[in-house]
Amino acid sequence: MAKFAWEGKNRSGAKVSGDIEAPNEAFVLAQLRRDQIAPTSIKKKGAAFALNIPIPFRGEKKVSQKDLAVFTRQFATMIDAGLPLVQCLDILGAQQENPSFKKVLVRVKEDVESGSTFADALGKHPNVFDPLFINLVAAGEVGGILDTILSRLAEHIEKAMKLAKKIKGAMVYPSTIVAVALIVTVVLLLYVIPIFAKMFQDFGGTLPAPTMVVLRISAVTQKYFLVFVVLVFLIGAAFRWYIGRDAGRRNIDRLLLRLPVVGSLLQRIAVARFSRTLGTMVSSGVPILESMDIVAKTAGNKIIEEAIVSARGSISEGKTIAEPLAESKVFPPMVTQMVAVGEATGALDVMLNKIADFYDDEVDSAVEALTSLLEPMLMIFLGVVIGGLVIAMYLPVFKLAGVVGG
């Protein structure tokens, strides 16, 4: 028996550490999981060179949600057909086209063959399988309904992908327009307007005020362009540092939720994600406290995460989920009322899935409203920025043509 020093996080997220005597690292992982501890490192003691086993594996790349959804759906079908777990992993690993995912599946198969549970084997690859996936698989193994759980997981991942696709699709058009407008503006200021400036100097005379402003902006841009670029990167780095802190993230997320149109969309997305994830976990038999922990971590918004953590605390004290959700003012009254009804009737998972379906449709409506609002705003933006530059440059030409014509 060897001695291992481990570090990890308990259910409340606090850092913990200790020593365990075990025959191998897989045994240590299984023991920590039974104690509901998420390990971050395991080090074998007493060796000339300490063996540090990080979790996840170094160099492991994140697998796309599409690959994961296809894998989960195929796995559910094969398990339902009665194929052994190891054989399923062997077949799916052999046909996997993503080389990174293929390596992960080979490692998972090897761990299962060496005696680890399927959930423990997946837990070694958190960059690929998130806590939701791992906990649902663990519940499926214990309850003997792994095929049902995998089907629910596949459906959950597919719906999450569909929601993300809607949001990304709505942002592609405005992002492209703004990026092109900025590039065109920079090109005009750096290369085109200086040509006009030289031509106006040759003509002589007094230039219109808008033309003078544009020429000065062009001169400043040419002189300090690199400074501006460095400044943009510094501002970006400072912003990333700020949102990396809890207080900064909280302030930004609160601001986003208060924005007109955008705030409503973000709230609906968060409610849909919360309801879908919690409903899936509750219906799969995962304990409610553990479910709330995972749902809070996947909320995507600090304000909403804190509301879910508060609800978890209420549950641990023997109270309801609905009351703290209502007090947070983040969740709409309709949501908290349906959650309260679900708790009272013992059909919380059914109510949560109905809420998720409703808010998926609400997200569709909000995305359409946002797109309709953005299109005229983008046209105004292009007219003011690009059109303003062009008009300012041609004002002296029109003035000169008027003088010659007179």
N, C-alpha and C positions, 0 to 999 in steps of 0.2 A: 504494500500500500504506500502510495506517495502522498505528500502533503502539498496542497494547492492553496495559494492566496488569491482571493477573488475580490473584485469590486463591482458594484452595480447600483441599481435604483430599486427601491421598494414600491409598493402600490401607490403611495402618496407622492412619489417622485423624489424623495430624499435619497442622498447618496449613502450607501452602506458598504461595509467590507467585512471580511473575516477569513478564516482558514477552514479547510475541509480535507479530511483524509479520504482518498478515493483511489481506485485502480487506474483511472484514466480521466481525461478531460470531459468526455461524453457523460460520464457518471456525475461529474460536478455540475454540468449544465442541467441534467435532469433533476438533480437535487434542488438547485436554485429555482428552477421553474416550479417545482412542487411547493416551494416556500414563497412563490409569487414574487420573485426577484428577477429583474431584467439585468443580466450580467453585461458589463462593458469590457472587462478584461479578466483573464485567468492566468496566473503565473505559477509554474511549478517551482517549489522551494527545494533548496538543498542541492541544486545542480550547479556544475561549474559555470555554465552559462544559463541564466534564468530563461525559461521558456515562457514567452509572453504571447498569449493567444488572443488577439483582438477580435472583437465582434463588432461589425461584420468583417469578412475576409478582406484584406487589403487589395486594392485594385479592382474590386468587384463593381461592375457598372450597374446602374439602375436599368431595369427592364421596362419597356413600354407597357402601358395599360392594355393596349391591343394584344400584345403577345401573352400577357397574363390572363386576359379574358378568354382567349382561344384555348390556352393550356387548361384553365379551370373547367371550361365547358367540356373539353374532350376528356379530361380526367373524370368528371362526374359521370359521363356516359360509359366509360370503361369500367368504373367501379360498380355502376348499376348493372352492367352486363355480367358481373361476377368475376372479373379478372383480379388476380392478386395485386396488392399495392406495389410491390417491387417490380412486377412485370409491367404495370402501367407506367411507372417512372422510367423503366428501361426503354419502352416503346416511344414514349413522348420525348425522352431525351435524345434518342436516335434520330427522330424526324424533325427536331427543333433546328430552325435555320439561323436563329440568333446565337452566335458562338458564346457570348457571355452567359446567356440563359442556359445554354446546353451544358456548360461547365457547372453551373449551379445545380441543375437537375441530376447530374452525375454525382455530385457531392451529397445531395439529399438522399439519393438511392444508396450510396455507400454507408451513410449514417444509419439509415433504416435497416440495412442488412446487418450492421454491427450491433443492433439491439435498441437503438433510439426510437422513440415514438415519431410518427410523421410530423406532429406539431413541433417537437423539439428539434428535429432535423431542419424544418423550415425556419425556426427561430434563429438559426446561425446565419441567416441571410436577410437581415432586416432592410437592406437596400432594395431587395426584390419583393419580399413578403412583409407587409405592414402588420402592426399589432392586431388590426381587425381580422385579417386573413388568418393569422396564426391562432388567435383565440377561438375563432369559429371552427377551425379544423380540430382544435383540441376538444371542443364541445361535441363535434361530430364523432370523434374517436371514442369518447367516453360513452356517448349515447348510442353508438352503433348505427348512426345515420349519416355517415360520411358522404354518401352520394347525394343525399338531400341537401346537406350543408354546402357542398361544392356547387350544386345547381343554384342555390340562393346566392352564393358568392359571385358566380358568373353573372347572374342577373344584376346584382348590385354594381359590379364593376362596369358592365355594359351601360347601365343607366347613368352612372357617374361620368363615363366617357361621353355619352350623348349630351349631358349637361355642359361639360367642359367644351365640347365642340361648338355648341350654340354660342357660348360666351366668346370663344376665340374667333368664330366666324363673324360675330358682330363687331369685333375690334379690328379685323384685318383691313377693311375699307378705310376707316378714318385714320388708322396708323399709317397706311400707305400714302394717303393724300398728304398728311402732315409731313412725313419724311421727304416726299418728293418736293413739296413746297419749300422746305428748309434748304434742301440741296440746291434748288433753282435760285433761291434768294442769295445763298452764299456765292454761287457762280456769278450771278449778276453783280454783286457787290465787289467781287475780287477781279473779275475779268472784263465784263461788258461795260459797266459804268465808267471805269477809268478811260476807256476809249472815247466815250461821250465827253468826259471831262476835258480831255485834250482838244477835242473838236470845239468845245465851247470857248476854251481859252483862245483859240485861233480866231473865232468870230468876234470876241470882245463884247462889250456891252454888259448891262446888268441882267443877271439871271433871276427868274422867278423864285420866290421863297421856298416852295416845295423842292425845286431842283437843287437849291443850295443845301437844304437839309440832307437830301439823299447823297449828294456829293461828299458832304462831311462824314456821314455814316460810312460811306465807302472808303474814305481815306483812313478813318479810325480802324475799320475792319482789316484793311491791308496791313496797317502798321502793327496791330496788336492781335492778329488772327491766332497765332500760336498761344498767346497769353489767354485768349478766350477759350481755346481748346483745353489747355491745362486747367483753367478755372472750372470748366464744365466737369472734367474728371474729378477734381477735388470736391466739388459740390456733390457729385454722385457718390463718392467715397464717404463723405460726411453723412449723407442721407442714409446710406447702408449701415454705417456705424450707429446712427441714431435709432433706426428701426430694429437694430439688433439688440437694443436694450429694452427691458420690459416696459419701462415708462414711455419710451419713444414709440414703441409698437402700439401701446395702449392709446396714446394721443392720436397717432395717425389713423388707427382703426376707428376711433370715436369720430374723428373728422370725416372719414369716408362714409360712415353710416348717416351722417347729418347732411351730406351733399344732396341737392335736389336730383331726382331721377336716379342717379347713380347709387345713392344710399339705399333707396327702395329696392333696387335690383340686387345689391349685395346682401341685403337683409333676406330677400326671398331665396337667394342661392344658399345662404347659410341655413335657413330653416329647412329647405329641401334636403340638404346634406345631412343635417342633424337628424331629421325624422327618418330618412332612409337608412342611415347607419344604425341608429338605435333600434329601429323596428326590426332590421335584419338580425341584430345580435339578440334581442329579447326573444324573437320567435325561434331562434336556434338554441335557446337554453343557456346562454351565457349569463352569469349573475349580473344583476342590475348595477351594482356598484362598480364592478369591473367594466361593464359596458359604458357607463358614464365616464369613466377614466379615459377610455379609448376615444369616445365621441368628442370629449373636450379637446384632446390632442389633435383631432382632425377637423376642428371647427373652422380654421383658417382666418379667424378674427379674434383678437385678444378680448374684446368686450363680450362677445358671445361665449368665448371659452370660459371667462370668469363667471358668467351666468350659469353655465352648465356645471362648473365646479361647485358653485353655491347650491345648486339643486342636488348634487351628489351629497353634500354635507347634510342637507335636509333629510335625504333618504336614510343616511347612516344614523340619524337621530330618531328615526321612526316616523318621519313626516312624509308628505307627498312630494312629487316632482313638480306638479303644476304651480304650487304657490310661489316658490322662489323664481320660477321662470316668469311668472306674471309680475313679480316685484322688480325684476331686472329692467322692465320696459323695453327690452330688446325683441322679445317674441310677441307677435300680434295676439290680441285677445282670443281670436278664433282658435289659434293653436293651443294656447293654455287651457281653454275650455274643453277642447277635444281630448287633450292629454288627461285632464281631470276626469272626464267621462270614461276614458279608457282604463284609468286606474280604478275607478269605482266599479266598473263592470268586469274587470279582469281581462279585458281585451285591448291592452295597451299596444301590443304589436300591430293589431289590425288598424287601430286609430292612427298610429304613427305612419303606417304605409299609405293610408288614405290622405293624410296631411302631405306626405311626400309627393303623391300623385297630383294633388291639387296645386302644390307650389311649383311643380315642374311646369304645369300649364301657365302659372303666374309668371314664371321666368321667361317663357316664350313671349308672353304679352309685353313684359317689361323690356325685353331685348328689342322687340319691334318698335316700341315707343321710343327707346333710346336711339335706334337707327334713324327713325323718322325725324327726330330732333337734331341729330348730328349732321344730316345731309345739308339742310339750309345753312347751318352754322359753318360748315366747311366751305360752302360756296362763298359766304360772306368773308371768311378768313382768306381764301384765295384772292377774292376781289380786292380786299383792302391791301394785302401784302404785295402780291405779284402785280396786280393792276395798278396799285399806287406807285410802285417803282417805275413801271413802264410809262405811265402818264407824266410823272415828274420829269422823266428824261425827254419826253417829246414836247413838253410845254414850250421850251425855247425854240424848237423847230417850228411849232405853230405860230409863235410870236414873230419869228423871222419871216415866215411865209406871209403873215399879215402885213408886215412892214413893206416887203417887196411888192406885194399885190397893191398896196395903197400908193 
